[in-house]
Amino acid sequence: MYLLDTNILLELLLNQKKADEVERLLLETPPEMLSVSEFTIDSIGVILIRRIMHDIFLKAMEDMLLVGGIRLMRIGPEDMQRVVLASRRFKLDYDDAYQYALAEKYNLIIVSFDSDFDRTERGKLKPSDIR
């Protein structure tokens, strides 16, 4: 199962240069194989609402989670040790360490454009790597 990093979804929602690649991934991958973290949802909400894109945020949540079947994942306070260890070990900022800890806990494959995951044991895939 795949964990979609925040930058993957923002690429599509903000119609950036690799949006088509992300759209293909979402259309061609069974939704039960895809997951996002609560942290990703919160981050997307902060960014889109700051840009006065409230309706796009609500539509994305409906399309991905309510109708689309993408799994919403979280880690709790008891997992913060994992976050800190990942941050220290791989020199990750908090958001990347959170995603890494979640992926490690649930044995998920990280899908991201962020090169910081390349220096971790789990690594990452880009959408174009998934067929």
C-alpha positions as CSV (number, residue, x, y, z in Angstrom):
1,M,0.0,0.0,0.0
2,Y,1.2,3.5,-0.8
3,L,1.3,6.6,1.4
4,L,0.8,9.8,-0.7
5,D,3.0,12.6,0.6
6,T,1.5,16.1,0.8
7,N,3.4,17.4,-2.2
8,I,1.9,14.7,-4.4
9,L,-1.7,15.9,-3.8
10,L,-0.7,19.6,-3.9
11,E,0.9,19.1,-7.3
12,L,-2.5,18.1,-8.6
13,L,-4.7,20.5,-6.6
14,L,-2.5,23.5,-7.5
15,N,-2.2,22.3,-11.1
16,Q,1.5,22.3,-11.1
17,K,3.8,20.9,-13.7
18,K,3.5,17.2,-12.7
19,A,-0.2,17.3,-12.1
20,D,-0.9,14.9,-15.0
21,E,1.5,12.3,-13.5
22,V,-0.4,12.5,-10.2
23,E,-3.8,12.3,-11.9
24,R,-2.7,9.2,-13.7
25,L,-1.6,7.6,-10.5
26,L,-4.9,8.4,-8.8
27,L,-6.9,7.1,-11.8
28,E,-4.9,3.9,-12.4
29,T,-4.2,2.8,-8.8
30,P,-7.0,1.1,-6.9
31,P,-8.0,3.4,-4.1
32,E,-7.7,0.7,-1.5
33,M,-3.9,0.8,-2.3
34,L,-3.7,4.5,-1.5
35,S,-3.5,6.3,1.8
36,V,-2.9,9.8,3.1
37,S,-2.0,10.9,6.6
38,E,-4.1,13.2,8.8
39,F,-1.1,15.5,8.7
40,T,-1.3,15.7,4.9
41,I,-5.0,16.6,5.1
42,D,-4.3,19.4,7.7
43,S,-1.4,20.7,5.6
44,I,-3.5,20.8,2.4
45,G,-6.2,22.6,4.3
46,V,-3.8,25.2,5.6
47,I,-2.4,25.9,2.2
48,L,-5.6,25.9,0.2
49,I,-7.6,27.9,2.7
50,R,-4.8,30.5,2.9
51,R,-5.1,30.8,-0.9
52,I,-8.9,31.3,-0.6
53,M,-9.4,27.9,-2.3
54,H,-12.0,26.6,0.2
55,D,-14.2,24.9,-2.4
56,I,-11.3,23.1,-4.0
57,F,-10.3,21.9,-0.5
58,L,-13.8,20.5,0.2
59,K,-14.1,18.9,-3.2
60,A,-10.7,17.3,-2.8
61,M,-11.7,15.8,0.6
62,E,-14.9,14.5,-0.9
63,D,-13.3,13.1,-4.0
64,M,-10.4,11.4,-2.2
65,L,-11.8,10.3,1.2
66,L,-15.6,10.3,1.2
67,V,-16.2,9.0,-2.3
68,G,-12.8,7.9,-3.6
69,G,-11.9,5.4,-0.9
70,I,-8.4,6.6,-0.2
71,R,-7.5,5.5,3.3
72,L,-6.9,8.1,6.0
73,M,-4.1,7.1,8.3
74,R,-2.7,8.6,11.6
75,I,-0.2,8.1,14.3
76,G,-0.8,9.0,17.8
77,P,1.2,10.6,20.7
78,E,2.7,7.2,21.5
79,D,4.4,7.3,18.1
80,M,6.2,10.6,18.5
81,Q,9.3,8.7,19.5
82,R,9.3,7.2,16.0
83,V,9.0,10.7,14.5
84,V,11.9,12.1,16.5
85,L,14.1,9.1,15.8
86,A,13.4,9.4,12.0
87,S,14.1,13.1,12.2
88,R,17.4,12.6,14.0
89,R,18.6,9.6,12.0
90,F,17.8,10.9,8.5
91,K,17.9,14.6,9.2
92,L,14.2,15.1,8.2
93,D,12.0,18.0,9.1
94,Y,8.9,17.3,11.2
95,D,6.5,16.7,8.3
96,D,8.8,14.3,6.5
97,A,9.7,12.5,9.8
98,Y,5.9,12.2,10.5
99,Q,5.3,10.6,7.1
100,Y,8.3,8.3,7.5
101,A,7.2,7.2,11.0
102,L,3.7,6.5,9.7
103,A,5.0,4.5,6.7
104,E,7.3,2.6,9.0
105,K,4.6,1.7,11.5
106,Y,2.1,0.5,8.8
107,N,4.7,-0.8,6.3
108,L,3.6,1.7,3.6
109,I,5.6,2.8,0.5
110,I,6.1,6.6,0.4
111,V,5.1,8.3,-2.8
112,S,6.7,11.7,-3.0
113,F,8.6,14.2,-5.1
114,D,10.7,15.1,-2.0
115,S,14.3,14.1,-2.4
116,D,14.8,14.1,1.4
117,F,13.3,10.6,1.5
118,D,16.1,9.3,-0.8
119,R,18.5,9.3,2.2
120,T,16.2,7.1,4.3
121,E,16.1,3.3,4.5
122,R,12.6,3.2,3.1
123,G,13.3,5.6,0.2
124,K,10.4,6.7,-1.9
125,L,8.7,6.3,-5.2
126,K,7.6,9.0,-7.6
127,P,4.1,8.6,-9.2
128,S,5.9,7.7,-12.5
129,D,7.6,4.8,-10.8
130,I,4.2,3.1,-10.1
131,R,2.7,1.1,-12.9
